[in-house]
């Protein structure tokens, strides 16, 4: 890392697990490219053409830090441009796949500023205040190659959507995987396109159950609902994911690209409008609820009301 970025990492990111991963990708700046060492995500391209991306900051449960988001964009762009990559596999290190929003707000960034400016200009970077992660959602949907997710542990909020809401083409889970959409606990509403995609995938009643009750969704239940392809033992997860990915890598890439595009097309054509509507709704909800602190206070007061009501029964 460049000296300035290394100092920033020592001050903030290192304590949350941000560290050099020992693997390099290409960053694209106009017509030029430059090597970059990943710090939040590990990356390995296998001879079969299967590229494995691992969220690798287990100290913070692989949550969606600013740097992780930038590296996710960079990886999607790198893999899309690399003809040696046939299939992408995404997973997490440690007990969590991804814990969702970075509640500590770590702003440490290792991707160079001049590259970030160019990436954001072409829609490949996070936007401040964008609770629905619109560019990241579109980048996953528009990734032109097959994508497999191997969910190793818990996935919360936006990360649950990244695992289940059609960001990937195949969803494999460990028996230890579980999902939660904690929106009403925080004053938020469904995001990352899930308000549109989830009812399409599981039906309106089940989607509202997931979003309104915020209960944990175990992997086997997610499979019963049609959100997951396979559930396997933890020790078999990556071998199963690699087997699926290698099977995909044996298919003609152009045929898979066009098949993926047309299957996604009927939802994709409305997705940008949905994301804008979701962002507006979240802002309205946060204003009405005063966000997580306001919800916490309301729930405390409501608990006392309910206690008194039960005492009268």
N, C-alpha and C positions, 0 to 999 in steps of 0.2 A: 504494500500500500504506500501511497505517497505520504511524505512526512506529516503534512497537515491533517490528513485523514486518520493517520495512525494515532495522533494526539487526541483527536476527537473520540476514537474508539476507546482509548485508555480511560478517558473521563467518564464515559457513559455506557457504551455498548458492551464492553468486555464483561462487565459484571452480570449482564443478562445473557451471556453466552456467545456474543458476536466475536468471531475469531476467523483468521484465515483458514480456508477449507482445503487449501492445497490443490485446487482445481481451477482451471482457467477457461473462460469463454471469450467470445468476441463482442465488443460493444461497437455500435454503428453510429457514426457521426457524419451526416451527409454521405459523401462517397468514400469516406475513410473508415477504417476499422482499427480498433486497438485492443490489446489483450487486457483482461480484467480478472483478478482473483476474487472469487466469491467469498463472502463472509457470513451469510445467513443461511445459505442453501448449498448442500454438496451436490456434485454433478459427476456422473460417469457415463460415458458412451461405450457400450459394449460392441464387440465386433459384429454382432448380429444386427446392428442398427438400432438397438433399444437404448434409449437415453434415460437414465434414472436420476430424478431430481428429488432430493430429500431435505425437507425443512429441518434444519439442524442447529437450533438454539434451544435444546431441551431445558435449560435453566429457566426460561420463561415460557415453557410449554409450546414453543414454536409459534408464539402469537404473531399477529400481523403488524410487526413493527414497520416503520417507514422504510428502513433499509431492505427488509425482506420483500416488501411490495415492489421496490425498484428492481431488485434482483429477479423477482418473478417475471416482470416485464422483459428484462434483459434476456432471461432464459428462453421465454417464449419466442422472442425475436431471433435469438441465436439458433434455436432448434429449427425454426421455420426456414431459415436461410441455409442451414447445413444439409446438403444432399445426403450425407452419410447417416443422418437421423431419419429413421423410418417410423418409430413409435416413441412416445413419451410415457414414462411411468412416474407418478408423483406419490410420495409417501412422507412419513414423519419419523424423526428419531426420538427415542425415549418412550414415555408413556402416553404422550399426546400426539395426535395427528397435527392439530393446530387449535389453539385455545381462542381463536377469534381476535377481537379488537385488543389492541395494546393499551391497556388501562393506565400504564405508567407513562405513556406518551414519549417513549424514547425517540429522539430526533437524530440520533447518530446516523450519518450517511457516509458510505464508502464509494458509491458510484460517483464519479467526478461530475462537478456542476455543469461543465460545458457539454457533457454527454446528456445529462438530464434535461437540459434545455432543448436539445434537438429531439430527444425521445418524446418529451411532452408535446412538442409541436406536431408530432405525427400521431398523437393519441396513445402513446405508449408510456404513460406515467401517471401516478396518482395525482388527484386534484384536491387541494386543501378544502375542507368542508364538505367533501363528497362522501356522505355516509353510505351510499349504495355501491360505492366502488365501480362506477360506470365504466371507465376505461378498462379496468382489469376484467370485469365481467365480459365485455365485448372481446377483449383479447383472447380469453379462453375459448369463447364460442367460435371465434374466427380462426383459431389455430388450425392450420390446414392438414394436419396429420392426425392419425389416431392417438388418443390419449387414454391412459389407464390410471385410475387412482387406487392405491392400496392403503386403506385406512387402518392404521395400526392401533389407534387409541381414540381418546375423546376428540370430538370436533364440535365447537360451540359457535352459535350465531353465524356470522359471515363464513366461517370455516366449514360449518355444517352445510351451508349452501354450496360452497366450493366443492364439497365432496358429493353432494346428492342432487343438485339442481342443474344437471346437464352441462356442467363445466367439462366433464370427461365423458368418454364414450363407453367405458366399462368401469363398474364400481365393484371392487373386491374389498372385503372386510375381514379383519381378525375378529374372533369371538369376543375380544376385549374392546372392540370399537363401540362407541355410543355417541349419540347426537343430542343436542339441545338447541332450541330456538328461544332464548330468554327475553324476547322483545318486551312483553308487558311488565316484566320485572324492572326494566330500565327506562320505560317511557318511549321505547322505539316501536317501529312497525316493520313488517317484512321488507327485505331489501335484496340486492343482487339479483333482481328479477324473480325472486321466489314467489311473490304475490301472484304472478302469472303462471310460472312454470309448475309450482308444486300442486295447485289444484288440477292442472292438466295431467300430472303424473299419478296422483293418488286419489283424486276426487276432492270436491269442495269440503265435504264433512271431515275427512281425515286431515286435510291441509289446515283447517281451522283448529282441529284438535292439537296438532303440532304447534301452531303459532300462538293459540290462546292459552293453553294450559301449561306450556313450557316444561313438560315432563321429559325425563330422559327417554330416548328412543334407542333400545338395544339393536345391535346389528341384525339379529335374527328376525326381529319385528320389522325392521326396515326392508329386509329381503321379502318378507310376506307381503309387504305393501308394494313391492315392485320397484323399490328405489335402489336395490343392490342386486348384483348378478350372483355373487357367491360369498359365502361366509366359511372361513377355514380357521384352523388352529393358528395361534400366533406364529409358531415356528414354521408354518407352511405358507404364510402370507406372501412373502417375496418370491418364493419359488413358483407359486401359483400365478402371481402377477407377471413374472418373467415368461412363463409358459404361454399365457394369453398374448403377451406382447410379441413374442417370437412367432406365434401363429399369425398374428396380424402382419408382421414384417415380411412374411412369405407371400403376401398378396400384392397385386400390382398397386403401387402408390397412387397412381392417377385414378384408378377405379375406386379406391377407398376415399380419396379426397372428394370426388364428385358424389359418392354415396352419402358421405357425412354432410356435405353441403345441402343436398336436397332433403335429407331427413330433418335437418335442423331448420330449413328455410322458412317453414310456415310459422314457427315461433320466432325465429330470428328477425323477421321483417317487422315485428311489433316491439322487439325488445328495447330499443332505444327510447321509444315513447313510454314504455312501462317503467324503465329506470328513472326517467324524469318525473313521472307521477309518484313513484315511490319516494324520491328525494323530497318532493313537496309535502307529501303526507308525513314523513318523519319530522320535518321542520314544524309542521302544525302540531304534531303530537308532543314534541319536546317543549313547545311553547305552552301547550295546555297543561302538561304534567310537571313542568320545570325539571325534566330530565331525571336521572337516577336519584339525586338527593330528594327531589319532590316526591317521587314514587315511594322512596323508602319512608318518608315522613307520613305519607298518606296510608301506607300499609300498616305502620305502627298505630296510627289513629284508628284505622279500620279494625285492627285486631282487638282493640279495647271495646269498640262498638259490638263486635261479634261476641266477645266474652260476656258482656252485659246481656246481650240477647239470649245467649245459651243459658244464662243463669235464670232467666224467666220461664224457660220451658218446663 
